[in-house]
Amino acid sequence: MSMNLFNNSSKWTKVTLKEYGTLCKNPDGISLGYQCIAESAFDRLEKFVLENRGIGNVTNALELMTIASRRGIGKVISAKNYVGVIAMTDGTQIEILPKVYTRDEESSVTQTKNIFLHMLRLVRDIPNKQFSQTSLNAEKNHILDIFIRMFIEETAVLVKRGLKSDYKECQGNEFFYKGKLHFAQHIKHNAAHKERFYIEYDEFSIDRPENRLIKTTIELLMRVSGSTVNQKDLYSLLAAFDNVERSVQPERDWAGVSKDRNMKEYQTILDWCRLFLSGQSFTPFRGDSRAYALLFPMEKVFERYVAVLLKKVLTHPRIRVKTQDRTYLLFQNPAKFQLKPDIVVQGPSGVVVLDTKWKLLSPSPDYGISQADMYQAYAYGKKYGADKIYLIYPWTPNLSGIEKPITFDSGDGVEVRIAFLDLSLGKACVDVLSEELLAAVV
C-alpha cells in the first residue's frame, strides 16, 4: 500500500452500518433502509471489493462484501463477515460493526463498539491495554479513530519519557577523523582532498528501527484519521521524531527490532504499529491505494473470544481445554480431511466438543442451522467419542420465545446441543455453559 495518496482533508464523510447492511449511491428521494454514499466513493469501494475477490483465504470461508443490483436503485454493496473500517482516499470512512444483540433488542452503535472493543482486547487482536471508555468516546468516534487514540496515548507516554537511542553505523567523507578509514573509498574520493577522510563510525542516535516504524505509523495515521483532534495530536507527536527517518524497508526494520528488556516500554506501541502497517491481525487487502482497510473476520473473533472466556472459567485441575485441536482425520485410509473443532474439553469422565458459529438463528422449524454444520458436529462426536457436541451461536431476540433447550439426538450415541451467548454480558455469558461442561467431563 502506498502511503502518500491519502488526502489529509478536513472534509470527512463517515458512514456506519452493521454486518449485512447495504450501501448504495446517493439516489434522489429513495429511502429503503440503505446507507447512501457519494457516487465517487461508491465507485472506489466497488473497485476495491472487486480487486480483493479470491485473494488468499478472503473468499473461501469469508467474504469481504457482495455487489448486486436493485431495481430502481442500481448497484448496491452489502457488508458480509468482515467488520472494522475502510478509509477511502477521498475522506470517506465506512465503519462496519458486528450485529450484536442484548436480551431485548439490537444493541446501540455505542454498545456494539464497546462490546467489539472488549472482544478484540480479550483475543489480543488489538494490544491489550485498558483505557477508559470515556476517553475513547465510542459514541462519536469511528473504530479506526478509537484505535488511533489508543496508539496516540501510548506514544505520548513514550515521548514524554524520551525516545531510546542506539549506535548507528555511519559512513561518509568527513572533515574529521574517527572510527576507521574506509581505504578504497578514501583513495577514490580524496586523491585531491587531503583535508577529508572517508570513514566508518558509530553514532549514538534515536534513528533506530523501532523509532522509524513509529514515525512511519504516525505519518500513515495522519492521512487516514477522520478526527481533527487525532490529527492535531499526531502532528505534535511527529515533532519528537524529527531526527528519525521514515521506514523505507519495514521488513528490515521489523527484523532489527530489539528484544532487550530495556525496550519493554516500546512493546505495546510496536504492537499497534504492526497492526496498522503489517496486517498482523487482519487480512492485508490489496488495491492501488483506493482504500486503507482495517478489517476483522467476525467468525474468527467470535471463535477465539469464546475459547478465551471458557479457558478463564474452566480452571478445574482435572480438565483440559484445547483449541483448534488436530488429533483426528475424518478418514484414515487414505489419511484425508483434517478435523479441527474450535474447542475440546477433556476430563476424567469424558469429552465435550464445541464449535462456534457466527450466525443468527431463527425460530423456524430447523432454526436456520445448516445441514453442513450438523454433519460436521456428528463427525466430531464419532471421532472424539464425545457424548455431547455444542454448537455455539450469538444470542438474538428472535429466540426469546424458545423455552426448552434445543437438542438433536442421532440415535447412535451423538447428541448435539445448541447454546447461545449474550455478548453484552461479557464473561458472565459463559457461566451456564461452563457449569454444563464441568458436569459432563468431571
SULHUZI-V440137 format. One record per residue. N is the residue number from 1. RES is the residue in one small letter. D_FIRST is the distance of its C-alpha to the first C-alpha in Angstrom with 1 decimal. Layout:
# SULHUZI-V440137
n & res & d_first
N & RES & D_FIRST
N & RES & D_FIRST
This chain:
# SULHUZI-V440137
n & res & d_first
1 & m & 0.0
2 & s & 3.8
3 & m & 6.1
4 & n & 9.1
5 & l & 9.4
6 & f & 10.8
7 & n & 14.5
8 & n & 16.5
9 & s & 19.0
10 & s & 22.1
11 & k & 22.4
12 & w & 20.7
13 & t & 21.9
14 & k & 21.9
15 & v & 23.0
16 & t & 24.1
17 & l & 25.2
18 & k & 26.4
19 & e & 25.7
20 & y & 26.9
21 & g & 27.0
22 & t & 26.4
23 & l & 24.7
24 & c & 26.1
25 & k & 26.0
26 & n & 28.4
27 & p & 31.7
28 & d & 34.9
29 & g & 37.3
30 & i & 36.0
31 & s & 35.5
32 & l & 35.4
33 & g & 33.4
34 & y & 30.0
35 & q & 27.4
36 & c & 26.8
37 & i & 23.8
38 & a & 23.6
39 & e & 23.4
40 & s & 20.4
41 & a & 18.4
42 & f & 20.0
43 & d & 19.0
44 & r & 15.3
45 & l & 15.6
46 & e & 17.7
47 & k & 15.3
48 & f & 12.5
49 & v & 15.3
50 & l & 16.6
51 & e & 13.4
52 & n & 13.4
53 & r & 17.1
54 & g & 18.3
55 & i & 15.3
56 & g & 16.7
57 & n & 19.1
58 & v & 17.6
59 & t & 20.5
60 & n & 23.2
61 & a & 24.7
62 & l & 22.3
63 & e & 20.8
64 & l & 18.1
65 & m & 20.0
66 & t & 22.8
67 & i & 23.5
68 & a & 27.2
69 & s & 29.8
70 & r & 32.6
71 & r & 35.8
72 & g & 36.1
73 & i & 32.6
74 & g & 30.4
75 & k & 27.0
76 & v & 26.0
77 & i & 23.0
78 & s & 24.1
79 & a & 22.4
80 & k & 23.2
81 & n & 22.9
82 & y & 19.6
83 & v & 20.0
84 & g & 17.9
85 & v & 15.9
86 & i & 13.6
87 & a & 12.8
88 & m & 12.7
89 & t & 12.1
90 & d & 15.9
91 & g & 16.7
92 & t & 17.6
93 & q & 17.2
94 & i & 18.4
95 & e & 19.9
96 & i & 21.2
97 & l & 24.0
98 & p & 26.1
99 & k & 29.5
100 & v & 31.8
101 & y & 35.6
102 & t & 38.3
103 & r & 41.8
104 & d & 42.7
105 & e & 39.8
106 & e & 36.0
107 & s & 34.7
108 & s & 33.6
109 & v & 30.0
110 & t & 30.7
111 & q & 32.4
112 & t & 29.6
113 & k & 27.0
114 & n & 29.3
115 & i & 30.1
116 & f & 26.4
117 & l & 25.6
118 & h & 28.7
119 & m & 27.7
120 & l & 24.2
121 & r & 26.0
122 & l & 28.7
123 & v & 26.5
124 & r & 24.3
125 & d & 21.0
126 & i & 20.8
127 & p & 22.7
128 & n & 26.3
129 & k & 27.8
130 & q & 30.3
131 & f & 29.9
132 & s & 32.4
133 & q & 31.5
134 & t & 33.0
135 & s & 30.6
136 & l & 27.5
137 & n & 29.1
138 & a & 27.8
139 & e & 30.0
140 & k & 28.1
141 & n & 24.5
142 & h & 21.8
143 & i & 20.5
144 & l & 17.3
145 & d & 19.5
146 & i & 21.9
147 & f & 19.4
148 & i & 18.5
149 & r & 22.3
150 & m & 22.8
151 & f & 20.4
152 & i & 22.1
153 & e & 25.5
154 & e & 24.8
155 & t & 23.4
156 & a & 26.3
157 & v & 28.8
158 & l & 27.3
159 & v & 27.4
160 & k & 30.9
161 & r & 32.0
162 & g & 30.4
163 & l & 27.4
164 & k & 28.4
165 & s & 29.0
166 & d & 29.2
167 & y & 30.6
168 & k & 28.2
169 & e & 29.2
170 & c & 29.7
171 & q & 31.1
172 & g & 32.6
173 & n & 35.7
174 & e & 37.4
175 & f & 40.9
176 & f & 41.5
177 & y & 41.9
178 & k & 40.6
179 & g & 39.1
180 & k & 39.8
181 & l & 40.2
182 & h & 37.9
183 & f & 40.8
184 & a & 39.3
185 & q & 37.0
186 & h & 39.8
187 & i & 42.2
188 & k & 39.6
189 & h & 38.8
190 & n & 42.0
191 & a & 44.9
192 & a & 45.9
193 & h & 44.5
194 & k & 46.7
195 & e & 45.5
196 & r & 41.9
197 & f & 40.6
198 & y & 37.5
199 & i & 36.8
200 & e & 34.6
201 & y & 34.8
202 & d & 33.2
203 & e & 32.2
204 & f & 32.0
205 & s & 28.7
206 & i & 26.3
207 & d & 23.5
208 & r & 22.8
209 & p & 19.8
210 & e & 20.2
211 & n & 20.4
212 & r & 17.4
213 & l & 15.2
214 & i & 16.9
215 & k & 16.5
216 & t & 12.8
217 & t & 12.8
218 & i & 15.4
219 & e & 13.5
220 & l & 10.5
221 & l & 13.3
222 & m & 15.3
223 & r & 13.0
224 & v & 12.7
225 & s & 16.2
226 & g & 18.9
227 & s & 21.7
228 & t & 23.5
229 & v & 25.1
230 & n & 21.9
231 & q & 20.5
232 & k & 23.8
233 & d & 23.9
234 & l & 20.5
235 & y & 21.6
236 & s & 24.8
237 & l & 23.1
238 & l & 21.0
239 & a & 24.4
240 & a & 25.3
241 & f & 22.5
242 & d & 23.7
243 & n & 24.7
244 & v & 21.5
245 & e & 18.8
246 & r & 15.1
247 & s & 13.7
248 & v & 12.6
249 & q & 13.1
250 & p & 12.2
251 & e & 13.9
252 & r & 16.9
253 & d & 17.1
254 & w & 17.0
255 & a & 19.8
256 & g & 21.6
257 & v & 21.9
258 & s & 25.6
259 & k & 27.5
260 & d & 30.5
261 & r & 32.3
262 & n & 32.2
263 & m & 28.4
264 & k & 29.0
265 & e & 28.3
266 & y & 24.7
267 & q & 24.2
268 & t & 23.3
269 & i & 21.0
270 & l & 19.1
271 & d & 19.1
272 & w & 17.3
273 & c & 14.8
274 & r & 14.2
275 & l & 14.0
276 & f & 11.4
277 & l & 9.2
278 & s & 10.1
279 & g & 11.0
280 & q & 14.6
281 & s & 16.4
282 & f & 14.5
283 & t & 13.1
284 & p & 9.4
285 & f & 9.0
286 & r & 7.2
287 & g & 7.4
288 & d & 6.9
289 & s & 5.8
290 & r & 9.3
291 & a & 9.0
292 & y & 8.1
293 & a & 10.3
294 & l & 12.6
295 & l & 15.1
296 & f & 18.1
297 & p & 20.4
298 & m & 23.8
299 & e & 25.8
300 & k & 24.6
301 & v & 24.8
302 & f & 28.4
303 & e & 29.4
304 & r & 28.4
305 & y & 29.9
306 & v & 33.2
307 & a & 33.4
308 & v & 32.9
309 & l & 35.5
310 & l & 38.0
311 & k & 37.6
312 & k & 38.5
313 & v & 41.6
314 & l & 42.9
315 & t & 44.1
316 & h & 47.4
317 & p & 48.2
318 & r & 49.3
319 & i & 46.2
320 & r & 42.9
321 & v & 39.6
322 & k & 37.1
323 & t & 33.7
324 & q & 32.1
325 & d & 35.4
326 & r & 35.6
327 & t & 39.3
328 & y & 40.2
329 & l & 39.4
330 & l & 40.7
331 & f & 42.7
332 & q & 44.2
333 & n & 45.5
334 & p & 43.1
335 & a & 40.8
336 & k & 38.2
337 & f & 36.1
338 & q & 35.1
339 & l & 36.1
340 & k & 33.7
341 & p & 35.1
342 & d & 33.2
343 & i & 36.1
344 & v & 39.5
345 & v & 42.2
346 & q & 45.1
347 & g & 48.4
348 & p & 52.0
349 & s & 53.0
350 & g & 50.2
351 & v & 46.5
352 & v & 44.4
353 & v & 41.1
354 & l & 38.6
355 & d & 35.7
356 & t & 33.5
357 & k & 32.5
358 & w & 30.2
359 & k & 32.4
360 & l & 34.9
361 & l & 38.4
362 & s & 41.1
363 & p & 44.9
364 & s & 45.4
365 & p & 47.8
366 & d & 45.1
367 & y & 42.9
368 & g & 40.0
369 & i & 39.6
370 & s & 38.2
371 & q & 40.5
372 & a & 37.8
373 & d & 37.4
374 & m & 41.2
375 & y & 41.4
376 & q & 38.9
377 & a & 40.8
378 & y & 44.1
379 & a & 42.6
380 & y & 41.6
381 & g & 45.2
382 & k & 46.9
383 & k & 44.8
384 & y & 44.8
385 & g & 48.4
386 & a & 47.2
387 & d & 49.7
388 & k & 47.1
389 & i & 43.6
390 & y & 41.6
391 & l & 38.9
392 & i & 37.3
393 & y & 35.9
394 & p & 34.9
395 & w & 37.9
396 & t & 38.4
397 & p & 41.5
398 & n & 42.3
399 & l & 43.9
400 & s & 46.1
401 & g & 49.2
402 & i & 48.9
403 & e & 51.3
404 & k & 51.9
405 & p & 49.3
406 & i & 47.6
407 & t & 48.5
408 & f & 48.8
409 & d & 51.3
410 & s & 51.1
411 & g & 54.8
412 & d & 54.2
413 & g & 52.9
414 & v & 49.4
415 & e & 48.9
416 & v & 45.5
417 & r & 45.2
418 & i & 42.8
419 & a & 41.6
420 & f & 39.8
421 & l & 38.0
422 & d & 37.9
423 & l & 34.7
424 & s & 36.0
425 & l & 38.5
426 & g & 36.1
427 & k & 37.9
428 & a & 41.1
429 & c & 39.7
430 & v & 40.4
431 & d & 43.9
432 & v & 45.9
433 & l & 43.9
434 & s & 44.1
435 & e & 47.9
436 & e & 48.2
437 & l & 46.2
438 & l & 48.4
439 & a & 51.5
440 & a & 50.4
441 & v & 49.6
442 & v & 51.8
